[in-house]
Amino acid sequence: MNSDEYRQLELERMQRLDEALERAEAGRASEDDWNIIRYECGAPKRPVVSLKTVSIGARNESHSG
């Protein structure tokens, strides 16, 4: 890859970031937009959070003792 090709890729990368930031500021960023923003900031991907459910009977047993 020569320097002109590298420069072109960098310009395209910055354009994608600018567009993602504009959508984020407008409140309509997609998940891909947020991933671009996080990547460019060096932030990890958004963590996946799952909730653990407990049945009512199990919850009552643990609090009845």
PDB file of N, H, CA, C and O in Angstrom:
ATOM      1  N   MET A   1       0.863  -1.172   0.000  1.00  0.00           N
ATOM      2  CA  MET A   1       0.000   0.000   0.000  1.00  0.00           C
ATOM      3  C   MET A   1       0.909   1.235   0.000  1.00  0.00           C
ATOM      4  O   MET A   1       1.815   1.358   0.824  1.00  0.00           O
ATOM      5  N   ASN A   2       0.650   2.122  -0.921  1.00  0.00           N
ATOM      6  H   ASN A   2      -0.086   2.023  -1.591  1.00  0.00           H
ATOM      7  CA  ASN A   2       1.467   3.340  -0.963  1.00  0.00           C
ATOM      8  C   ASN A   2       0.851   4.427  -0.093  1.00  0.00           C
ATOM      9  O   ASN A   2      -0.243   4.251   0.443  1.00  0.00           O
ATOM     10  N   SER A   3       1.540   5.532   0.047  1.00  0.00           N
ATOM     11  H   SER A   3       2.429   5.675  -0.389  1.00  0.00           H
ATOM     12  CA  SER A   3       1.085   6.584   0.963  1.00  0.00           C
ATOM     13  C   SER A   3      -0.230   7.226   0.521  1.00  0.00           C
ATOM     14  O   SER A   3      -1.024   7.640   1.365  1.00  0.00           O
ATOM     15  N   ASP A   4      -0.470   7.314  -0.786  1.00  0.00           N
ATOM     16  H   ASP A   4       0.175   6.977  -1.472  1.00  0.00           H
ATOM     17  CA  ASP A   4      -1.747   7.878  -1.258  1.00  0.00           C
ATOM     18  C   ASP A   4      -2.920   6.974  -0.889  1.00  0.00           C
ATOM     19  O   ASP A   4      -3.980   7.459  -0.494  1.00  0.00           O
ATOM     20  N   GLU A   5      -2.732   5.665  -1.018  1.00  0.00           N
ATOM     21  H   GLU A   5      -1.871   5.271  -1.339  1.00  0.00           H
ATOM     22  CA  GLU A   5      -3.796   4.730  -0.652  1.00  0.00           C
ATOM     23  C   GLU A   5      -4.052   4.762   0.854  1.00  0.00           C
ATOM     24  O   GLU A   5      -5.198   4.707   1.301  1.00  0.00           O
ATOM     25  N   TYR A   6      -2.977   4.852   1.622  1.00  0.00           N
ATOM     26  H   TYR A   6      -2.046   4.897   1.259  1.00  0.00           H
ATOM     27  CA  TYR A   6      -3.120   4.920   3.075  1.00  0.00           C
ATOM     28  C   TYR A   6      -3.852   6.198   3.472  1.00  0.00           C
ATOM     29  O   TYR A   6      -4.745   6.166   4.320  1.00  0.00           O
ATOM     30  N   ARG A   7      -3.486   7.296   2.875  1.00  0.00           N
ATOM     31  H   ARG A   7      -2.761   7.321   2.186  1.00  0.00           H
ATOM     32  CA  ARG A   7      -4.131   8.579   3.162  1.00  0.00           C
ATOM     33  C   ARG A   7      -5.617   8.511   2.834  1.00  0.00           C
ATOM     34  O   ARG A   7      -6.444   9.021   3.590  1.00  0.00           O
ATOM     35  N   GLN A   8      -5.961   7.884   1.713  1.00  0.00           N
ATOM     36  H   GLN A   8      -5.289   7.469   1.099  1.00  0.00           H
ATOM     37  CA  GLN A   8      -7.365   7.753   1.313  1.00  0.00           C
ATOM     38  C   GLN A   8      -8.142   6.924   2.336  1.00  0.00           C
ATOM     39  O   GLN A   8      -9.267   7.270   2.696  1.00  0.00           O
ATOM     40  N   LEU A   9      -7.542   5.836   2.799  1.00  0.00           N
ATOM     41  H   LEU A   9      -6.628   5.555   2.506  1.00  0.00           H
ATOM     42  CA  LEU A   9      -8.199   5.004   3.804  1.00  0.00           C
ATOM     43  C   LEU A   9      -8.413   5.779   5.106  1.00  0.00           C
ATOM     44  O   LEU A   9      -9.464   5.657   5.735  1.00  0.00           O
ATOM     45  N   GLU A  10      -7.430   6.567   5.507  1.00  0.00           N
ATOM     46  H   GLU A  10      -6.577   6.667   4.996  1.00  0.00           H
ATOM     47  CA  GLU A  10      -7.560   7.378   6.717  1.00  0.00           C
ATOM     48  C   GLU A  10      -8.668   8.423   6.573  1.00  0.00           C
ATOM     49  O   GLU A  10      -9.416   8.668   7.519  1.00  0.00           O
ATOM     50  N   LEU A  11      -8.773   9.032   5.408  1.00  0.00           N
ATOM     51  H   LEU A  11      -8.165   8.833   4.639  1.00  0.00           H
ATOM     52  CA  LEU A  11      -9.835  10.016   5.164  1.00  0.00           C
ATOM     53  C   LEU A  11     -11.208   9.360   5.250  1.00  0.00           C
ATOM     54  O   LEU A  11     -12.137   9.923   5.829  1.00  0.00           O
ATOM     55  N   GLU A  12     -11.332   8.167   4.671  1.00  0.00           N
ATOM     56  H   GLU A  12     -10.577   7.709   4.201  1.00  0.00           H
ATOM     57  CA  GLU A  12     -12.606   7.449   4.720  1.00  0.00           C
ATOM     58  C   GLU A  12     -12.945   7.055   6.158  1.00  0.00           C
ATOM     59  O   GLU A  12     -14.104   7.114   6.568  1.00  0.00           O
ATOM     60  N   ARG A  13     -11.933   6.656   6.915  1.00  0.00           N
ATOM     61  H   ARG A  13     -10.991   6.608   6.582  1.00  0.00           H
ATOM     62  CA  ARG A  13     -12.137   6.288   8.320  1.00  0.00           C
ATOM     63  C   ARG A  13     -12.629   7.490   9.116  1.00  0.00           C
ATOM     64  O   ARG A  13     -13.563   7.366   9.908  1.00  0.00           O
ATOM     65  N   MET A  14     -12.021   8.630   8.918  1.00  0.00           N
ATOM     66  H   MET A  14     -11.262   8.731   8.275  1.00  0.00           H
ATOM     67  CA  MET A  14     -12.428   9.838   9.626  1.00  0.00           C
ATOM     68  C   MET A  14     -13.827  10.279   9.206  1.00  0.00           C
ATOM     69  O   MET A  14     -14.592  10.786  10.027  1.00  0.00           O
ATOM     70  N   GLN A  15     -14.161  10.091   7.946  1.00  0.00           N
ATOM     71  H   GLN A  15     -13.540   9.679   7.279  1.00  0.00           H
ATOM     72  CA  GLN A  15     -15.495  10.447   7.474  1.00  0.00           C
ATOM     73  C   GLN A  15     -16.548   9.565   8.152  1.00  0.00           C
ATOM     74  O   GLN A  15     -17.597  10.058   8.566  1.00  0.00           O
ATOM     75  N   ARG A  16     -16.265   8.243   8.269  1.00  0.00           N
ATOM     76  H   ARG A  16     -15.412   7.842   7.933  1.00  0.00           H
ATOM     77  CA  ARG A  16     -17.204   7.343   8.951  1.00  0.00           C
ATOM     78  C   ARG A  16     -17.382   7.765  10.406  1.00  0.00           C
ATOM     79  O   ARG A  16     -18.495   7.740  10.933  1.00  0.00           O
ATOM     80  N   LEU A  17     -16.288   8.153  11.051  1.00  0.00           N
ATOM     81  H   LEU A  17     -15.384   8.173  10.623  1.00  0.00           H
ATOM     82  CA  LEU A  17     -16.374   8.597  12.439  1.00  0.00           C
ATOM     83  C   LEU A  17     -17.183   9.882  12.543  1.00  0.00           C
ATOM     84  O   LEU A  17     -18.047   9.993  13.413  1.00  0.00           O
ATOM     85  N   ASP A  18     -16.925  10.844  11.683  1.00  0.00           N
ATOM     86  H   ASP A  18     -16.223  10.754  10.976  1.00  0.00           H
ATOM     87  CA  ASP A  18     -17.670  12.102  11.709  1.00  0.00           C
ATOM     88  C   ASP A  18     -19.167  11.868  11.522  1.00  0.00           C
ATOM     89  O   ASP A  18     -19.988  12.464  12.219  1.00  0.00           O
ATOM     90  N   GLU A  19     -19.514  10.997  10.579  1.00  0.00           N
ATOM     91  H   GLU A  19     -18.848  10.512  10.013  1.00  0.00           H
ATOM     92  CA  GLU A  19     -20.924  10.702  10.328  1.00  0.00           C
ATOM     93  C   GLU A  19     -21.552  10.001  11.529  1.00  0.00           C
ATOM     94  O   GLU A  19     -22.690  10.296  11.893  1.00  0.00           O
ATOM     95  N   ALA A  20     -20.819   9.078  12.145  1.00  0.00           N
ATOM     96  H   ALA A  20     -19.895   8.839  11.849  1.00  0.00           H
ATOM     97  CA  ALA A  20     -21.334   8.376  13.325  1.00  0.00           C
ATOM     98  C   ALA A  20     -21.542   9.353  14.479  1.00  0.00           C
ATOM     99  O   ALA A  20     -22.539   9.267  15.196  1.00  0.00           O
ATOM    100  N   LEU A  21     -20.609  10.275  14.658  1.00  0.00           N
ATOM    101  H   LEU A  21     -19.799  10.345  14.076  1.00  0.00           H
ATOM    102  CA  LEU A  21     -20.747  11.272  15.722  1.00  0.00           C
ATOM    103  C   LEU A  21     -21.937  12.200  15.475  1.00  0.00           C
ATOM    104  O   LEU A  21     -22.657  12.551  16.410  1.00  0.00           O
ATOM    105  N   GLU A  22     -22.140  12.594  14.228  1.00  0.00           N
ATOM    106  H   GLU A  22     -21.555  12.309  13.469  1.00  0.00           H
ATOM    107  CA  GLU A  22     -23.285  13.448  13.904  1.00  0.00           C
ATOM    108  C   GLU A  22     -24.597  12.744  14.250  1.00  0.00           C
ATOM    109  O   GLU A  22     -25.497  13.351  14.831  1.00  0.00           O
ATOM    110  N   ARG A  23     -24.703  11.450  13.889  1.00  0.00           N
ATOM    111  H   ARG A  23     -23.972  10.956  13.417  1.00  0.00           H
ATOM    112  CA  ARG A  23     -25.923  10.710  14.207  1.00  0.00           C
ATOM    113  C   ARG A  23     -26.079  10.548  15.713  1.00  0.00           C
ATOM    114  O   ARG A  23     -27.194  10.621  16.229  1.00  0.00           O
ATOM    115  N   ALA A  24     -24.977  10.328  16.423  1.00  0.00           N
ATOM    116  H   ALA A  24     -24.071  10.268  16.004  1.00  0.00           H
ATOM    117  CA  ALA A  24     -25.043  10.193  17.884  1.00  0.00           C
ATOM    118  C   ALA A  24     -25.504  11.499  18.521  1.00  0.00           C
ATOM    119  O   ALA A  24     -26.332  11.488  19.432  1.00  0.00           O
ATOM    120  N   GLU A  25     -24.979  12.610  18.053  1.00  0.00           N
ATOM    121  H   GLU A  25     -24.307  12.619  17.313  1.00  0.00           H
ATOM    122  CA  GLU A  25     -25.373  13.913  18.598  1.00  0.00           C
ATOM    123  C   GLU A  25     -26.836  14.216  18.316  1.00  0.00           C
ATOM    124  O   GLU A  25     -27.489  14.922  19.085  1.00  0.00           O
ATOM    125  N   ALA A  26     -27.351  13.682  17.212  1.00  0.00           N
ATOM    126  H   ALA A  26     -26.821  13.109  16.587  1.00  0.00           H
ATOM    127  CA  ALA A  26     -28.753  13.888  16.852  1.00  0.00           C
ATOM    128  C   ALA A  26     -29.674  12.878  17.544  1.00  0.00           C
ATOM    129  O   ALA A  26     -30.896  12.958  17.419  1.00  0.00           O
ATOM    130  N   GLY A  27     -29.075  11.923  18.278  1.00  0.00           N
ATOM    131  H   GLY A  27     -28.082  11.859  18.379  1.00  0.00           H
ATOM    132  CA  GLY A  27     -29.874  10.933  18.985  1.00  0.00           C
ATOM    133  C   GLY A  27     -30.368   9.796  18.128  1.00  0.00           C
ATOM    134  O   GLY A  27     -31.329   9.121  18.498  1.00  0.00           O
ATOM    135  N   ARG A  28     -29.737   9.563  16.989  1.00  0.00           N
ATOM    136  H   ARG A  28     -28.956  10.111  16.689  1.00  0.00           H
ATOM    137  CA  ARG A  28     -30.192   8.478  16.118  1.00  0.00           C
ATOM    138  C   ARG A  28     -29.049   7.579  15.647  1.00  0.00           C
ATOM    139  O   ARG A  28     -29.075   7.069  14.527  1.00  0.00           O
ATOM    140  N   ALA A  29     -28.058   7.391  16.499  1.00  0.00           N
ATOM    141  H   ALA A  29     -28.037   7.805  17.409  1.00  0.00           H
ATOM    142  CA  ALA A  29     -26.929   6.526  16.157  1.00  0.00           C
ATOM    143  C   ALA A  29     -27.336   5.062  16.212  1.00  0.00           C
ATOM    144  O   ALA A  29     -28.099   4.648  17.084  1.00  0.00           O
ATOM    145  N   SER A  30     -26.823   4.296  15.282  1.00  0.00           N
ATOM    146  H   SER A  30     -26.203   4.632  14.573  1.00  0.00           H
ATOM    147  CA  SER A  30     -27.075   2.853  15.257  1.00  0.00           C
ATOM    148  C   SER A  30     -26.030   2.149  16.124  1.00  0.00           C
ATOM    149  O   SER A  30     -25.090   2.770  16.619  1.00  0.00           O
ATOM    150  N   GLU A  31     -26.215   0.857  16.293  1.00  0.00           N
ATOM    151  H   GLU A  31     -26.980   0.352  15.891  1.00  0.00           H
ATOM    152  CA  GLU A  31     -25.225   0.071  17.038  1.00  0.00           C
ATOM    153  C   GLU A  31     -23.871   0.129  16.337  1.00  0.00           C
ATOM    154  O   GLU A  31     -22.833   0.207  16.995  1.00  0.00           O
ATOM    155  N   ASP A  32     -23.878   0.090  14.996  1.00  0.00           N
ATOM    156  H   ASP A  32     -24.721   0.027  14.462  1.00  0.00           H
ATOM    157  CA  ASP A  32     -22.622   0.205  14.246  1.00  0.00           C
ATOM    158  C   ASP A  32     -21.951   1.554  14.485  1.00  0.00           C
ATOM    159  O   ASP A  32     -20.729   1.629  14.615  1.00  0.00           O
ATOM    160  N   ASP A  33     -22.749   2.620  14.543  1.00  0.00           N
ATOM    161  H   ASP A  33     -23.741   2.560  14.437  1.00  0.00           H
ATOM    162  CA  ASP A  33     -22.193   3.943  14.829  1.00  0.00           C
ATOM    163  C   ASP A  33     -21.482   3.946  16.173  1.00  0.00           C
ATOM    164  O   ASP A  33     -20.363   4.445  16.291  1.00  0.00           O
ATOM    165  N   TRP A  34     -22.140   3.383  17.189  1.00  0.00           N
ATOM    166  H   TRP A  34     -23.049   2.977  17.093  1.00  0.00           H
ATOM    167  CA  TRP A  34     -21.536   3.344  18.520  1.00  0.00           C
ATOM    168  C   TRP A  34     -20.280   2.489  18.526  1.00  0.00           C
ATOM    169  O   TRP A  34     -19.313   2.814  19.215  1.00  0.00           O
ATOM    170  N   ASN A  35     -20.282   1.399  17.765  1.00  0.00           N
ATOM    171  H   ASN A  35     -21.067   1.135  17.205  1.00  0.00           H
ATOM    172  CA  ASN A  35     -19.084   0.565  17.685  1.00  0.00           C
ATOM    173  C   ASN A  35     -17.926   1.325  17.048  1.00  0.00           C
ATOM    174  O   ASN A  35     -16.784   1.186  17.486  1.00  0.00           O
ATOM    175  N   ILE A  36     -18.201   2.124  16.024  1.00  0.00           N
ATOM    176  H   ILE A  36     -19.128   2.238  15.668  1.00  0.00           H
ATOM    177  CA  ILE A  36     -17.160   2.946  15.391  1.00  0.00           C
ATOM    178  C   ILE A  36     -16.610   3.947  16.395  1.00  0.00           C
ATOM    179  O   ILE A  36     -15.396   4.111  16.520  1.00  0.00           O
ATOM    180  N   ILE A  37     -17.503   4.609  17.105  1.00  0.00           N
ATOM    181  H   ILE A  37     -18.488   4.475  17.004  1.00  0.00           H
ATOM    182  CA  ILE A  37     -17.086   5.616  18.082  1.00  0.00           C
ATOM    183  C   ILE A  37     -16.251   4.966  19.181  1.00  0.00           C
ATOM    184  O   ILE A  37     -15.196   5.486  19.546  1.00  0.00           O
ATOM    185  N   ARG A  38     -16.711   3.839  19.707  1.00  0.00           N
ATOM    186  H   ARG A  38     -17.568   3.417  19.410  1.00  0.00           H
ATOM    187  CA  ARG A  38     -15.952   3.145  20.754  1.00  0.00           C
ATOM    188  C   ARG A  38     -14.578   2.720  20.253  1.00  0.00           C
ATOM    189  O   ARG A  38     -13.580   2.887  20.954  1.00  0.00           O
ATOM    190  N   TYR A  39     -14.523   2.175  19.047  1.00  0.00           N
ATOM    191  H   TYR A  39     -15.333   2.040  18.477  1.00  0.00           H
ATOM    192  CA  TYR A  39     -13.251   1.716  18.487  1.00  0.00           C
ATOM    193  C   TYR A  39     -12.275   2.884  18.366  1.00  0.00           C
ATOM    194  O   TYR A  39     -11.112   2.770  18.754  1.00  0.00           O
ATOM    195  N   GLU A  40     -12.745   3.991  17.833  1.00  0.00           N
ATOM    196  H   GLU A  40     -13.689   4.083  17.517  1.00  0.00           H
ATOM    197  CA  GLU A  40     -11.866   5.147  17.630  1.00  0.00           C
ATOM    198  C   GLU A  40     -11.418   5.766  18.947  1.00  0.00           C
ATOM    199  O   GLU A  40     -10.371   6.410  19.009  1.00  0.00           O
ATOM    200  N   CYS A  41     -12.206   5.574  19.998  1.00  0.00           N
ATOM    201  H   CYS A  41     -13.058   5.051  19.948  1.00  0.00           H
ATOM    202  CA  CYS A  41     -11.833   6.081  21.324  1.00  0.00           C
ATOM    203  C   CYS A  41     -10.979   5.085  22.095  1.00  0.00           C
ATOM    204  O   CYS A  41     -10.467   5.402  23.168  1.00  0.00           O
ATOM    205  N   GLY A  42     -10.826   3.894  21.554  1.00  0.00           N
ATOM    206  H   GLY A  42     -11.242   3.637  20.682  1.00  0.00           H
ATOM    207  CA  GLY A  42     -10.065   2.862  22.248  1.00  0.00           C
ATOM    208  C   GLY A  42     -10.837   2.220  23.373  1.00  0.00           C
ATOM    209  O   GLY A  42     -10.259   1.580  24.252  1.00  0.00           O
ATOM    210  N   ALA A  43     -12.161   2.393  23.344  1.00  0.00           N
ATOM    211  H   ALA A  43     -12.630   2.913  22.630  1.00  0.00           H
ATOM    212  CA  ALA A  43     -13.004   1.816  24.383  1.00  0.00           C
ATOM    213  C   ALA A  43     -13.421   0.402  23.974  1.00  0.00           C
ATOM    214  O   ALA A  43     -13.562   0.109  22.787  1.00  0.00           O
ATOM    215  N   PRO A  44     -13.614  -0.457  24.948  1.00  0.00           N
ATOM    216  CA  PRO A  44     -14.066  -1.814  24.621  1.00  0.00           C
ATOM    217  C   PRO A  44     -15.497  -1.789  24.106  1.00  0.00           C
ATOM    218  O   PRO A  44     -16.214  -0.802  24.266  1.00  0.00           O
ATOM    219  N   LYS A  45     -15.894  -2.880  23.494  1.00  0.00           N
ATOM    220  H   LYS A  45     -15.311  -3.682  23.365  1.00  0.00           H
ATOM    221  CA  LYS A  45     -17.279  -2.996  23.044  1.00  0.00           C
ATOM    222  C   LYS A  45     -18.208  -2.930  24.240  1.00  0.00           C
ATOM    223  O   LYS A  45     -17.823  -3.223  25.371  1.00  0.00           O
ATOM    224  N   ARG A  46     -19.422  -2.544  23.965  1.00  0.00           N
ATOM    225  H   ARG A  46     -19.735  -2.305  23.045  1.00  0.00           H
ATOM    226  CA  ARG A  46     -20.441  -2.462  25.016  1.00  0.00           C
ATOM    227  C   ARG A  46     -20.611  -3.832  25.641  1.00  0.00           C
ATOM    228  O   ARG A  46     -20.796  -4.818  24.927  1.00  0.00           O
ATOM    229  N   PRO A  47     -20.552  -3.910  26.963  1.00  0.00           N
ATOM    230  CA  PRO A  47     -20.705  -5.216  27.607  1.00  0.00           C
ATOM    231  C   PRO A  47     -22.115  -5.760  27.439  1.00  0.00           C
ATOM    232  O   PRO A  47     -23.089  -5.009  27.395  1.00  0.00           O
ATOM    233  N   VAL A  48     -22.201  -7.056  27.347  1.00  0.00           N
ATOM    234  H   VAL A  48     -21.410  -7.667  27.383  1.00  0.00           H
ATOM    235  CA  VAL A  48     -23.498  -7.719  27.261  1.00  0.00           C
ATOM    236  C   VAL A  48     -23.902  -8.086  28.682  1.00  0.00           C
ATOM    237  O   VAL A  48     -23.183  -8.798  29.382  1.00  0.00           O
ATOM    238  N   VAL A  49     -25.046  -7.597  29.088  1.00  0.00           N
ATOM    239  H   VAL A  49     -25.630  -7.019  28.518  1.00  0.00           H
ATOM    240  CA  VAL A  49     -25.525  -7.841  30.443  1.00  0.00           C
ATOM    241  C   VAL A  49     -26.735  -8.754  30.368  1.00  0.00           C
ATOM    242  O   VAL A  49     -27.666  -8.517  29.597  1.00  0.00           O
ATOM    243  N   SER A  50     -26.708  -9.784  31.168  1.00  0.00           N
ATOM    244  H   SER A  50     -25.952  -9.977  31.794  1.00  0.00           H
ATOM    245  CA  SER A  50     -27.879 -10.654  31.242  1.00  0.00           C
ATOM    246  C   SER A  50     -28.321 -10.703  32.699  1.00  0.00           C
ATOM    247  O   SER A  50     -27.501 -10.705  33.617  1.00  0.00           O
ATOM    248  N   LEU A  51     -29.604 -10.743  32.883  1.00  0.00           N
ATOM    249  H   LEU A  51     -30.271 -10.741  32.137  1.00  0.00           H
ATOM    250  CA  LEU A  51     -30.169 -10.781  34.230  1.00  0.00           C
ATOM    251  C   LEU A  51     -30.430 -12.218  34.634  1.00  0.00           C
ATOM    252  O   LEU A  51     -30.944 -13.014  33.848  1.00  0.00           O
ATOM    253  N   LYS A  52     -30.081 -12.535  35.837  1.00  0.00           N
ATOM    254  H   LYS A  52     -29.664 -11.889  36.476  1.00  0.00           H
ATOM    255  CA  LYS A  52     -30.329 -13.873  36.362  1.00  0.00           C
ATOM    256  C   LYS A  52     -31.662 -13.828  37.090  1.00  0.00           C
ATOM    257  O   LYS A  52     -31.865 -13.007  37.985  1.00  0.00           O
ATOM    258  N   THR A  53     -32.555 -14.703  36.706  1.00  0.00           N
ATOM    259  H   THR A  53     -32.390 -15.370  35.979  1.00  0.00           H
ATOM    260  CA  THR A  53     -33.862 -14.730  37.355  1.00  0.00           C
ATOM    261  C   THR A  53     -33.884 -15.805  38.423  1.00  0.00           C
ATOM    262  O   THR A  53     -33.269 -16.862  38.280  1.00  0.00           O
ATOM    263  N   VAL A  54     -34.587 -15.522  39.474  1.00  0.00           N
ATOM    264  H   VAL A  54     -35.087 -14.663  39.590  1.00  0.00           H
ATOM    265  CA  VAL A  54     -34.730 -16.444  40.596  1.00  0.00           C
ATOM    266  C   VAL A  54     -36.221 -16.668  40.795  1.00  0.00           C
ATOM    267  O   VAL A  54     -37.008 -15.721  40.788  1.00  0.00           O
ATOM    268  N   SER A  55     -36.595 -17.904  40.970  1.00  0.00           N
ATOM    269  H   SER A  55     -35.956 -18.673  40.976  1.00  0.00           H
ATOM    270  CA  SER A  55     -38.015 -18.175  41.191  1.00  0.00           C
ATOM    271  C   SER A  55     -38.426 -17.652  42.561  1.00  0.00           C
ATOM    272  O   SER A  55     -37.594 -17.532  43.460  1.00  0.00           O
ATOM    273  N   ILE A  56     -39.696 -17.344  42.717  1.00  0.00           N
ATOM    274  H   ILE A  56     -40.372 -17.441  41.986  1.00  0.00           H
ATOM    275  CA  ILE A  56     -40.198 -16.794  43.982  1.00  0.00           C
ATOM    276  C   ILE A  56     -39.965 -17.769  45.120  1.00  0.00           C
ATOM    277  O   ILE A  56     -39.602 -17.355  46.221  1.00  0.00           O
ATOM    278  N   GLY A  57     -40.166 -19.048  44.879  1.00  0.00           N
ATOM    279  H   GLY A  57     -40.462 -19.384  43.984  1.00  0.00           H
ATOM    280  CA  GLY A  57     -39.963 -20.046  45.929  1.00  0.00           C
ATOM    281  C   GLY A  57     -38.517 -20.078  46.393  1.00  0.00           C
ATOM    282  O   GLY A  57     -38.264 -20.153  47.595  1.00  0.00           O
ATOM    283  N   ALA A  58     -37.591 -20.024  45.499  1.00  0.00           N
ATOM    284  H   ALA A  58     -37.797 -19.963  44.523  1.00  0.00           H
ATOM    285  CA  ALA A  58     -36.180 -20.038  45.851  1.00  0.00           C
ATOM    286  C   ALA A  58     -35.812 -18.783  46.614  1.00  0.00           C
ATOM    287  O   ALA A  58     -35.029 -18.840  47.562  1.00  0.00           O
ATOM    288  N   ARG A  59     -36.369 -17.644  46.209  1.00  0.00           N
ATOM    289  H   ARG A  59     -37.004 -17.598  45.438  1.00  0.00           H
ATOM    290  CA  ARG A  59     -36.081 -16.385  46.893  1.00  0.00           C
ATOM    291  C   ARG A  59     -36.623 -16.416  48.316  1.00  0.00           C
ATOM    292  O   ARG A  59     -35.951 -15.969  49.245  1.00  0.00           O
ATOM    293  N   ASN A  60     -37.845 -16.944  48.495  1.00  0.00           N
ATOM    294  H   ASN A  60     -38.391 -17.306  47.740  1.00  0.00           H
ATOM    295  CA  ASN A  60     -38.435 -17.025  49.831  1.00  0.00           C
ATOM    296  C   ASN A  60     -37.647 -17.964  50.730  1.00  0.00           C
ATOM    297  O   ASN A  60     -37.483 -17.690  51.919  1.00  0.00           O
ATOM    298  N   GLU A  61     -37.157 -19.070  50.174  1.00  0.00           N
ATOM    299  H   GLU A  61     -37.290 -19.292  49.208  1.00  0.00           H
ATOM    300  CA  GLU A  61     -36.378 -20.028  50.965  1.00  0.00           C
ATOM    301  C   GLU A  61     -35.084 -19.381  51.464  1.00  0.00           C
ATOM    302  O   GLU A  61     -34.678 -19.613  52.603  1.00  0.00           O
ATOM    303  N   SER A  62     -34.436 -18.575  50.624  1.00  0.00           N
ATOM    304  H   SER A  62     -34.766 -18.387  49.699  1.00  0.00           H
ATOM    305  CA  SER A  62     -33.158 -17.982  51.018  1.00  0.00           C
ATOM    306  C   SER A  62     -33.345 -16.888  52.056  1.00  0.00           C
ATOM    307  O   SER A  62     -32.400 -16.570  52.776  1.00  0.00           O
ATOM    308  N   HIS A  63     -34.543 -16.298  52.158  1.00  0.00           N
ATOM    309  H   HIS A  63     -35.311 -16.557  51.573  1.00  0.00           H
ATOM    310  CA  HIS A  63     -34.784 -15.226  53.121  1.00  0.00           C
ATOM    311  C   HIS A  63     -35.520 -15.704  54.366  1.00  0.00           C
ATOM    312  O   HIS A  63     -35.696 -14.936  55.311  1.00  0.00           O
ATOM    313  N   SER A  64     -35.952 -16.958  54.379  1.00  0.00           N
ATOM    314  H   SER A  64     -35.810 -17.582  53.611  1.00  0.00           H
ATOM    315  CA  SER A  64     -36.761 -17.432  55.507  1.00  0.00           C
ATOM    316  C   SER A  64     -35.899 -17.993  56.645  1.00  0.00           C
ATOM    317  O   SER A  64     -36.405 -18.272  57.732  1.00  0.00           O
ATOM    318  N   GLY A  65     -34.612 -18.154  56.390  1.00  0.00           N
ATOM    319  H   GLY A  65     -34.201 -17.927  55.506  1.00  0.00           H
ATOM    320  CA  GLY A  65     -33.774 -18.830  57.345  1.00  0.00           C
ATOM    321  C   GLY A  65     -33.318 -17.981  58.435  1.00  0.00           C
ATOM    322  O   GLY A  65     -32.594 -18.444  59.317  1.00  0.00           O
TER     323      GLY A  65
END
